Amino acid sequence: MDKILVVDDERGVCHSFKKVLGKQGYDVVTASSGEEALEKVKVASPALVIMDVMMPGMDGLEALKKLKAEYPSLPVVMMTAYSTSDRAITAMKYGAYDYLSKPFDNSQMISLVEKALSAGKMSVPVTIELTENERAERIIGKSPAMLEIFKKIGQVAESDVTVLIKGETGTGKELIARAIYHHSKRVDKPLLPVNCAAIPETLLESELFGHEKGAFTGADMKRIGKFEQCNTGTMFLDEVGDMPLSVQSKLLRVVQDGTLQRLGGNELIKTDVRIIAATNRNLEAMVRKGEFREDLFWRLNVVTIDVPPLRERKEDIRDLVQYFIHRFNKELGREIKGVSSALLKTMEEYNWPGNVRELQNALQRAMVLCQKDCLSDGDCCKWLFLPVSSEKVSISSNIEEALSRVVDEFLKKEDSDVYKKAISSFEGIMIKKALELTKNNQVLAAKLLGISRNTLREKMNK
C-alpha cells in the first residue's frame, strides 16, 4: 500500500484527501505546515507528497525546495487556489512532478496520483525573483493550456537547450521567452531580442554576425555583430520564419558548433549564446516548400512551446482584464474599478483575432476615453471595437470605403505632393480628434494615438 503525505493548513482539505484516496487503497498521512511536512517525510517515508503552496510559516515552495534537496526522487505535486505563472514555473523548477489549481475534481486528482507514483525522479532546478520593472509585464493565465506552458518553462529554463515558441501574433511569445531567460542560469548575462522581420534582408546578416572593414560599400569600420555582443547570454530570435535562406545557413553554423564568421572575414569566432526562437508561421510547411532549411528547423525545434490563441483560453480573459486595468490605472493615473458583468460577458464571447495584444490595446483605449470609474456597455463597446466580429468586419469595411473615397478625391487633383498632403491631413485630423476626446489632455491623447508626448507636441507644432 503506497503511503501519501498531504500537506495543507486547512483541515477540511486534508480530510477530503484522506477520504477520497483512502477509498482507492492509499495510506494517507497529513501535515498542516511546511515544517511539519519535513518531519513527517523523515518518519513516514511517503511515496508521494501532495502539498499546498500558500501556508503560514514555511510556504509550500520553500518546503518543496528542501524536500527535493534531501529526497530528489520523491515526487511532489503542488496545489494552490492562487495560481500565478511565477509560482507554477518556480514549482516545476524546484522539481515538482506537477502543479494543480484548486478546485479540481476527484478523478483528475486520482489520475495524477497514479501517474506521480509511477514516475521517475525529476531534475532539480532553481528560481530567480523578477525586478519590479520585469514584473510590469507578466504572463497571465490559469487555464490548463497555460499551466502546461508554465510547467514546460520550469522544466527547460535552467538547461541551455534551444527552445522554439510557436503561436499567432499577439499571444505573448516574447513574454514566454523572457520567462525562460529570467528562470535560467544565464539570468545575470544579457538577453538580446532580435526581430528578424523588422531588419531589412540586406542588413540582417551584418546585424547578427558583424562585418569587417571594407566588406561592402559603406563598411568603413569593423562592426561587432549581435552574436558576439551577446556572448554567454541569451538571444531571442523573434519571427525567425522571416529570416532569409542566405542568413539561415550562417545561423545553422552558430547553433551547431557555436562559431561564426563576420561578413567579409575569414576568422572563425567562437561564441556561447543560448537561442530562444519564436515564429507565427508554419515552419514545417515552409520546410516542405523549400522556404526554410530543414536542418535548421530541427536544430531550433529541440523543445517546442505552442502558445494557444486567446480564443482557445477564454477562461483567462477575466484575469487578463483585471491585470490590465490594475496596470493601466498606474500608468494613466486612473481609478477604474473594473468592468460590468455584461461587458465582461461580451468580451468573453468575442474571438479576439489580435489575441492578448488586441485585448490589451482595447482596454488601454477604453480607459483613456472612459469618464466613469467602471467600464460598461455603450461607449465602451465602441471604444473596444466590440461586441461581435461581424460588426467589427462591417466597421473595418466602412472605414476602408470612406478612406478610399478620400484617396480618390486627392488623386483627382493630379498634385505631385498628393501623398504627403494626404498623410499630413489624415494625421492632423487624428490628432485633433484625439485631443477632443481626451479634453486636450496631451498625455492621454498621446497614449490613445500610440505615440510619445514629445512626438505629439512636434506634430501639433507642425
ZIHU-V833390 format. One line per field, one symbol per residue. ss: DSSP state (A for helix, B for strand, O for the rest). psi: psi as a letter, one per 30 degrees, with the letter a starting at -180 (. if undefined). burial: b if it has 9 or more other C-alpha atoms within 8 Angstrom, else e. Layout:
BEGIN
ss->???
psi->???
burial->???
END
This chain:
BEGIN
ss->OOBBBBBOOOAAAAAAAAAAAAAOOOBBBBBOOAAAAAAAAAAAOOOBBBBBOOOOOOOAAAAAAAAAAAOOOOBBBBBBOOOOAAAAAAAAAOOOOBBBBOOOOAAAAAAAAAAAAOOOOOOOOOOOOOOAAAAOOOOOOOOAAAAAAAAAAAAAOOOOOOBBBBOOOOOOAAAAAAAAAAOOOOOOOOBBBBBOOOOOAAAAAAAAAOBOOOOOOOOOOOBOOAAAAOOOOBBBBBOAAAOOAAAAAAAAAAAAAOBBOOBOOOOOBBOOOBBBBBBOOOAAAAAAAOOOOAAAAAAAOOBBBBOOOAAAOAAAAAAAAAAAAAAAAAAAOOOOOOBOAAAAAAAAAOOOOOAAAAAAAAAAAAAAAOOOOOBOOOAAAAAAOOOOAAAAAAAAAAAAAAAAAAAAAAAAOOOOOAAAAAAAAAAAAAAAAAAAAOOOOAAAAAAAAOOOAAAAAAAAAO
psi->kkkkkkjkfjeeeeeeeeeefefggkjklllgleeeeeeeeeefilfkkjkkejklbjleeeeeeeefeeiffjkkkkklfikleeeeeeeeefgkelkkkkllleeeeeeeeeeefglallljallkklleeffejljkkgleeeeeeeeeeeefeflgkkkjkkllkgfheeeeeeeeefglfgfglkkjkkjfffkkeffeeeeeflllkgelkfiglkkkleeeegkgakkjjkhffgkleeeeeeeeeeeeggllklkglfkkkkkjkkkklllgljeeeeeefgfkkeeeefefhekkjjjklefghfffeeeeeeeeeeefeeefhlhkfalleeeeeeeffkfifgbeeeeeeeeeeefefkflgkkaabeeeeefhleleeeeeeeeeeeeeeeeeeeeeefffhkfgeeeeeeeeeeeeeeeeeeeeghgjeeeeeeefglleeeeeeeee.
burial->eebbbbbbbeeeebeebbebbbeeebbbbbbbbbbbbbebbeeeebbbbbbbbebeebbbbbbbbbbbeeebebbbbbbbeebbbeebbbbbbbbbbbbbbeeeeeeebbeebeebbeeeebebbbbeeeeeeeeeeeebbbbebbbebbbbbbbbbbeebbbbbbbbebbbbbbbbebbbbbbebbeebbbeebbbeeeeeebbbbbbbbbbbbeeebeebbbbbbbebbbbbbbbbbbbebebebbbbbbbbbeebbbbbbbbeeeeebebbbbbbbbbebeebbeeeebbeebbebbbbbbbebbbbbebeebbbbbbbbbbebbbeeeebebebbbeebbebbbebebebbbbbbbebbbbbbbbbeebbbbbeebbebbebbebebbeeeeeeeeeeeeeebeebbeeeeeebeeebeeeeebebbeebbebbeeebebbbbbbebebeebeeeeee
END
